[in-house]
Amino acid sequence: MEDKINPIVVEIIRNAVNSAAREMNNCLIKSAFGPGIYEMKDCSVGIFDKDAKLLGQSSGLPIFLGNLEICIQIVTEKIGIDGYKKGDVFVMNDPYLQGTHAADITVFSPIFYNGKLEGFSAVRAAMQDMGGKNPMGCADSTEVYQEGLRIPPVRLCVEGEINDDVMDLLAINCRYHSMMRGDLNACISACYTGEIRMGELFDRYGTETVQKAALEIFRQSEQMDRQAVAAIPDGEYLAEGCLDNDGITEEERPVKVKVIIKGDEMTIDLSGSAKMGVGPINCGEAQTIAACRVGYKELINPEKQVSGGTFRNLKVIVEKGSFLAAEEPAPCGWYFTGLGLLIDLIVKALAPVMPEHVAAAHYGDSNVIQFSGYDSTRKKQFVICEATAGGWGAFKGSDGQNGMINVVNGDLKNWGTEFIESKYPLRILSYKIRSDSEGAGKYRGGMGLERTYRIESENDCYLMLWVERSKTTAWGLNGGLAAKAPDVVVNPGTAEEKHYLKTTMLPVKKGDVVRISTGGGGGYGKPEERSVEALKQDIENGYLTLDHAEKIYHYKQ
């Protein structure tokens, strides 16, 4: 290969690979049977070179995108680089390997061109159910075996033919057999789509040119990252917070972050964070590393695309046996809960030396609400699991955003009202901004949301909740205040009113009302410095009540 490559060709190839990844994602979403994929977009895809270095990706969940290559590397170590055959497709979901929970399945296939291995295409998608003691997960599991079928890396397809034995095994362990088959076929199709598009790129430019372009893209990414980190003063920067509990005990779960800057290298040290929890709050190490990459990318060239050259100057230290590096048989059902806090803490640690780049904390948790049971109208079992939106933190020069999905979920969509009411025995009574939920400041945090459901089925149903960050709420910066905590209330305003944050299979009946209120984002700057005009507009928009504005901001009409 020549020493230099035309920069125009580099940009064409960079965009072509990302375009191929977007087409993979579209294929997956349009082919899927499960609404978690086709409606909520709980999935991510990537295209990698033969060394499992990222070439291109579509929008998706950042914590998925941050570690798909690890799954490829694990299989390569197991079977050897010569163990792959054209048309092979591998599937896995082991929480201690890929870092997530059993519901997230990773599917990938090798990309061959002219008989030679040239790369990989990979998908991770959330399945509607993986078995386990409760539909779609539970808030009170105490070991991984209660959370569903655990899959080591196995061949789902052998040289282009579906392995029926494996497909049958996966489908029969799911409560929704045909949906599982449909979603797995969608994953297979997405992977093959990536191979087809990469083949067309190789036809046009040749494998050597594509490889050289990839190396140049990697070089650019690494160089920009090293320059950005080198601009941060050397030192050790600390931050810590805690999660409410592990779902079983009431013990708080501390997360401790030390960011070490030395020259153009960054180390994120998580030593001292809580040990593994009894309940399902634990996370595999691979996913913790992916979350640290998300926190890094929020501050280091966030406008630039990620590639195989990104994160080369980042080292992550996480203690074995901590809840951020879980080991068998620790339950991992809600692995992502600690990661939203972790990402916020990385930003908080560097806030003193990167004041122009940081934002106050966001609401931080997926605040999962799930209904399941028997739909008396449609005459079938149902389950719906929703990750809710909340407020993001303010930053210098701007208020935080209202009603955004949390950072770990990225491009995830929440369920539309019409979709819920047309598919499930639920009526949405209200869906609105949660007034006064912001962290006050010169620039206020974003507002949380409030959604109210009413059960419509004649048969009893069940409510599952996993809501976090009620103790370490979204904090403010530079004098800004913390935001309001989340809350869930059943039958509000009645004699039966009860408040919850975590439940498993709580019975609810026809006519019962459930209201979930998510937290807001932290404020930036002192509240008394907020302009009168901005406060007036907030009151007119219903973001703030007059009483709140007068009490917190000292607003005067």
Secondary structure, DSSP 8 states (H G I E B T S, - for coil): --S---HHHHHHHHHHHHHHHHHHHHHHHHH-SSHHHHTT--EEEEEEETTS-EEEE-S--HHHHTTHHHHHHHHHHHH-GGG--TT-EEEE--HHHHSS-TTEEEEEEEEEETTEEEEEEEEEEE-S---SSSTT--S---SGGGS-----SEEEEETTEE-HHHHHHHHHTSSSHHHHHHHHHHHHHHHHHHHHHHHHHHHHH-HHHHHHHHHHHHHHHHHHHHHHHHTS-SEEEEEEEEES--SSS---EEEEEEEEEETTEEEEE-TT--B--SSTT---HHHHHHHHHHHHHHHSSTTS---TTTTTTEEEE--TTBTTS--TT---TTTTHHHHHHHHHHHHHHTTT-TTT-B-----S--EEEEEEEETTTTEEEEEEEE--B----BTTB---SSB--TTTTT-----HHHHHHHSSEEEEEEEE-TT-S--SSB-----EEEEEEE--SS-EEEEEE---SSS----BTT-------EEEESTTSTT-EEESEEEEEEE-TT-EEEEE------BS-GGGS-HHHHHHHHHHTSS-HHHHHHHH----
